[in-house]
């Protein structure tokens, strides 16, 4: 195969590695592009192109993550990963690990790790690279990588929920949730929510967002049951869609532009967390982005005559 063909064959894997390290679609795509430029500019043909390119995209992603950490510390409000509608890399032998590692909950747990711990965890636990390959990718000894993995596992296991829903149960629960949302059914929503459910929004200061997390089944049910009818009046619609391997939905304005993306964490037969990503900087890869401020003003104006 030519260099281009080799690279394109591995592109899905490279993106998937970079996205899990960075939690950003745009930064992951940039890391993959930088990997190509370095590979294209090299006259050496490696023994293993997969090992070489995986190591290169990992090192680039680690460098990007180190600088991104400073920006995230200054972020306005809660920070969530950029929503990923579909993971381009598929491996039947690693399907469980791949699906689990791309969820919003898992990516937020990965944020607790140092860049090196995160890279080692992703390469070893998610993609099953050998310790020799991991060591080459992060520039540490195999012994050091084993220690990094032990620490990473400890952090990840401490934050993982005790129960996980099987896919079919999760989809059925999400379907009932979105049906109740369409109908503004407070009671129907409430029975699907965990008692301590939380609803959190990521606007990054660039779109209307919740001032703070909304906690409790009653509070969350009443909030979302009251909000959707208001935005529906101005022709905002939503389409259920898997997001980061979890049930979710894409909300669009009357012109089909993306307003925000909702993601549900379903555990132990109930919805535990509802996350809304409305920061326009995190939605552009999904499609043209709506003006959330204009929609907020329109909703407020539409309420005045009836209140």
C-alpha positions as CSV (number, residue, x, y, z in Angstrom):
1,X,0.0,0.0,0.0
2,X,1.0,3.6,-0.5
3,X,1.6,5.9,2.5
4,X,-1.7,7.5,2.0
5,X,-3.5,4.2,1.9
6,X,-1.8,3.0,5.0
7,X,-2.6,6.1,6.9
8,X,-6.2,6.2,5.8
9,X,-6.7,2.6,6.9
10,X,-5.4,3.6,10.4
11,X,-7.2,7.0,10.6
12,X,-10.2,5.7,12.6
13,X,-7.9,4.1,15.2
14,X,-5.8,7.2,15.4
15,X,-8.8,9.5,15.9
16,X,-10.2,7.2,18.5
17,X,-7.0,7.2,20.5
18,X,-6.7,11.0,20.3
19,X,-10.3,11.7,21.2
20,X,-10.1,9.6,24.3
21,X,-6.9,11.4,25.4
22,X,-8.3,14.9,24.6
23,X,-12.1,14.7,24.9
24,X,-12.3,17.0,21.9
25,X,-13.3,16.2,18.4
26,X,-11.6,19.2,16.9
27,X,-8.4,18.7,18.7
28,X,-8.4,15.0,18.0
29,X,-8.8,15.7,14.2
30,X,-6.0,18.2,14.4
31,X,-3.7,15.7,16.2
32,X,-4.5,13.1,13.5
33,X,-3.7,15.7,10.7
34,X,-0.4,16.6,12.5
35,X,0.5,12.8,12.6
36,X,-0.1,12.6,8.9
37,X,2.2,15.6,8.2
38,X,5.0,14.0,10.3
39,X,4.6,10.6,8.7
40,X,4.4,12.1,5.1
41,X,7.6,14.1,5.8
42,X,9.5,11.0,7.0
43,X,11.6,9.0,4.5
44,X,11.8,6.0,6.9
45,X,9.4,3.1,6.3
46,X,8.6,1.6,9.7
47,X,8.4,-2.1,10.6
48,X,5.0,-1.5,12.0
49,X,3.1,1.5,10.6
50,X,0.3,1.0,13.2
51,X,2.8,1.2,16.1
52,X,4.6,4.2,14.7
53,X,1.4,6.2,14.0
54,X,-0.2,5.3,17.2
55,X,2.8,6.4,19.1
56,X,3.0,9.7,17.1
57,X,-0.7,10.6,17.7
58,X,-0.3,9.7,21.4
59,X,2.7,12.0,21.9
60,X,1.0,14.9,20.0
61,X,-2.2,14.4,22.0
62,X,-0.3,14.4,25.3
63,X,1.3,17.8,24.3
64,X,-2.1,19.2,23.3
65,X,-3.7,18.0,26.6
66,X,-1.0,19.7,28.7
67,X,-1.8,23.0,27.2
68,X,-5.5,22.4,27.2
69,X,-5.5,21.8,30.9
70,X,-4.7,25.4,31.5
71,X,-7.7,26.5,29.4
72,X,-10.0,24.1,31.1
73,X,-9.1,25.5,34.5
74,X,-10.3,28.9,33.3
75,X,-13.4,27.5,31.7
76,X,-16.7,29.2,32.6
77,X,-19.0,26.6,34.3
78,X,-18.8,22.8,34.0
79,X,-16.6,21.4,31.2
80,X,-17.8,18.4,29.2
81,X,-16.1,16.6,26.4
82,X,-17.3,17.5,22.8
83,X,-20.2,15.2,21.9
84,X,-19.2,12.3,19.6
85,X,-22.1,10.9,17.6
86,X,-20.2,7.8,16.3
87,X,-16.8,6.3,17.0
88,X,-15.1,5.6,13.7
89,X,-13.0,2.7,15.1
90,X,-14.7,-0.6,15.6
91,X,-13.1,-3.8,16.9
92,X,-15.5,-6.7,17.9
93,X,-12.9,-8.1,20.3
94,X,-12.8,-4.8,22.2
95,X,-16.4,-3.6,21.8
96,X,-17.1,-3.4,25.5
97,X,-14.0,-1.5,26.3
98,X,-14.4,0.9,23.4
99,X,-18.0,1.7,24.2
100,X,-17.4,2.2,27.9
101,X,-14.3,4.4,27.4
102,X,-16.1,6.9,25.1
103,X,-19.0,7.6,27.4
104,X,-19.2,11.1,28.9
105,X,-18.9,9.6,32.4
106,X,-15.7,7.8,31.5
107,X,-14.2,10.8,29.7
108,X,-14.9,12.9,32.8
109,X,-13.2,10.3,35.0
110,X,-10.2,10.4,32.6
111,X,-9.9,14.1,33.3
112,X,-8.8,13.2,36.8
113,X,-5.7,11.6,35.4
114,X,-2.4,13.2,34.5
115,X,-1.7,13.3,30.7
116,X,0.7,10.4,30.9
117,X,-1.7,8.3,33.1
118,X,-4.5,9.0,30.7
119,X,-2.4,8.0,27.6
120,X,-1.2,4.8,29.2
121,X,-4.7,3.9,30.3
122,X,-6.2,4.5,26.9
123,X,-3.5,2.6,25.0
124,X,-3.4,-0.4,27.4
125,X,-6.9,-0.8,28.8
126,X,-9.0,0.4,25.8
127,X,-6.9,-0.6,22.8
128,X,-4.8,-3.5,24.4
129,X,-1.4,-2.3,23.2
130,X,1.5,-4.2,24.6
131,X,3.5,-2.5,27.3
132,X,6.5,-2.3,25.0
133,X,4.3,-0.3,22.5
134,X,2.9,1.9,25.3
135,X,6.4,2.6,26.6
136,X,7.6,3.7,23.2
137,X,4.5,5.9,22.7
138,X,4.8,7.8,26.0
139,X,8.6,7.8,26.3
140,X,8.8,5.9,29.6
141,X,10.1,2.5,30.6
142,X,7.8,-0.5,30.7
143,X,8.1,-0.5,34.5
144,X,7.1,3.1,34.7
145,X,4.1,2.5,32.5
146,X,3.0,-0.3,34.7
147,X,3.0,2.0,37.7
148,X,1.2,4.7,35.7
149,X,-1.5,2.2,34.8
150,X,-1.9,1.1,38.4
151,X,-2.5,4.7,39.5
152,X,-4.9,5.3,36.5
153,X,-6.9,2.2,37.3
154,X,-7.2,3.2,40.9
155,X,-8.6,6.6,40.0
156,X,-11.0,5.2,37.4
157,X,-12.3,2.4,39.6
158,X,-12.9,4.7,42.5
159,X,-15.2,6.9,40.4
160,X,-17.1,4.3,38.4
161,X,-20.7,3.6,39.2
162,X,-21.5,0.3,40.8
163,X,-24.2,-0.7,38.3
164,X,-24.4,-0.4,34.5
165,X,-27.4,-0.8,32.4
166,X,-27.4,-3.3,29.5
167,X,-27.9,-1.6,26.1
168,X,-31.5,-2.8,25.5
169,X,-32.7,-1.6,28.9
170,X,-30.9,1.7,28.4
171,X,-32.5,2.3,25.1
172,X,-36.0,1.4,26.4
173,X,-35.6,3.8,29.3
174,X,-34.4,6.6,27.1
175,X,-37.3,6.1,24.7
176,X,-39.8,6.4,27.5
177,X,-37.9,9.5,28.7
178,X,-38.1,11.3,25.3
179,X,-41.8,10.3,24.9
180,X,-42.5,11.9,28.3
181,X,-40.4,14.9,27.4
182,X,-42.5,15.5,24.2
183,X,-45.7,15.3,26.2
184,X,-44.4,17.5,29.1
185,X,-45.4,14.6,31.4
186,X,-43.9,15.5,34.8
187,X,-45.0,12.3,36.5
188,X,-43.8,10.2,33.6
189,X,-40.4,11.9,33.7
190,X,-40.1,11.7,37.5
191,X,-40.5,7.9,37.6
192,X,-37.6,7.5,35.2
193,X,-35.2,9.6,37.2
194,X,-33.0,8.6,40.2
195,X,-33.9,10.4,43.4
196,X,-30.6,12.2,43.3
197,X,-30.5,12.8,39.6
198,X,-28.5,15.8,38.4
199,X,-28.9,18.0,35.3
200,X,-25.9,20.0,34.3
201,X,-25.2,22.2,31.3
202,X,-22.0,23.2,29.5
203,X,-22.3,26.6,27.9
204,X,-18.8,27.8,28.5
205,X,-20.1,31.3,28.9
206,X,-21.0,31.4,25.2
207,X,-24.6,30.4,25.4
208,X,-27.5,30.4,28.0
209,X,-26.9,27.7,30.5
210,X,-28.1,26.6,34.0
211,X,-26.6,28.8,36.7
212,X,-25.9,25.6,38.7
213,X,-26.7,21.9,38.6
214,X,-30.4,21.0,39.2
215,X,-30.6,18.2,41.7
216,X,-33.4,15.8,42.5
217,X,-36.1,14.0,40.5
218,X,-38.9,16.4,41.2
219,X,-36.8,19.5,40.4
220,X,-35.4,18.0,37.2
221,X,-38.7,16.6,36.0
222,X,-40.5,20.0,36.5
223,X,-37.7,21.9,34.8
224,X,-37.5,19.9,31.6
225,X,-41.3,19.4,31.4
226,X,-41.7,23.2,31.5
227,X,-38.8,24.1,29.2
228,X,-39.6,21.8,26.2
229,X,-43.1,23.1,25.5
230,X,-41.7,26.7,25.5
231,X,-39.0,26.0,22.9
232,X,-41.4,23.7,20.9
233,X,-43.6,26.8,20.4
234,X,-40.8,28.4,18.4
235,X,-40.3,25.2,16.4
236,X,-37.3,23.8,18.2
237,X,-37.3,20.0,17.7
238,X,-35.2,17.1,18.8
239,X,-34.1,13.8,17.4
240,X,-33.0,11.0,19.7
241,X,-29.5,9.9,18.8
242,X,-26.7,7.9,20.4
243,X,-24.1,10.3,21.8
244,X,-20.8,9.0,23.1
245,X,-22.3,5.5,23.2
246,X,-25.1,6.6,25.5
247,X,-28.7,7.6,24.8
248,X,-29.1,11.2,23.8
249,X,-30.7,13.7,21.5
250,X,-29.8,16.5,19.2
251,X,-32.0,19.7,19.5
252,X,-32.4,21.8,16.4
253,X,-33.9,25.2,15.6
254,X,-36.6,25.7,12.9
255,X,-33.8,25.9,10.3
256,X,-32.3,22.6,11.3
257,X,-29.3,24.1,13.0
258,X,-27.9,22.5,16.2
259,X,-29.0,24.2,19.4
260,X,-27.7,21.7,21.9
261,X,-27.0,18.0,22.6
262,X,-28.5,16.1,25.5
263,X,-26.8,13.0,26.9
264,X,-28.3,10.6,29.5
265,X,-26.4,8.4,32.0
266,X,-28.6,5.3,32.7
267,X,-27.6,3.2,35.6
268,X,-29.4,0.6,37.7
269,X,-32.7,1.1,35.8
270,X,-32.8,4.9,36.3
271,X,-31.4,8.1,34.7
272,X,-28.7,9.3,37.0
273,X,-27.3,12.3,35.1
274,X,-28.6,14.5,32.3
275,X,-25.8,16.5,30.6
276,X,-26.5,19.3,28.1
277,X,-23.8,20.6,25.8
278,X,-24.8,24.0,24.4
279,X,-21.4,25.7,24.0
280,X,-21.4,26.5,20.2
281,X,-17.7,25.8,20.0
282,X,-18.4,22.1,20.8
283,X,-21.2,21.6,18.3
284,X,-19.8,22.8,15.0
285,X,-18.6,19.3,14.0
286,X,-22.2,18.1,14.2
287,X,-23.5,20.7,11.7
288,X,-24.4,24.4,11.4
289,X,-24.9,25.8,14.9
290,X,-28.0,27.8,16.1
291,X,-27.8,31.1,17.8
292,X,-28.8,30.0,21.4
293,X,-29.0,33.6,22.6
294,X,-31.5,34.6,19.9
295,X,-33.6,31.5,20.7
296,X,-33.5,32.4,24.4
297,X,-34.8,35.9,23.6
298,X,-37.5,34.5,21.3
299,X,-38.7,32.1,24.1
300,X,-38.9,34.9,26.6
301,X,-40.9,37.0,24.2
302,X,-43.2,34.1,23.4
303,X,-44.0,33.7,27.1
304,X,-45.0,37.3,27.7
305,X,-48.5,37.4,26.2
306,X,-49.7,34.3,28.2
307,X,-48.1,35.3,31.6
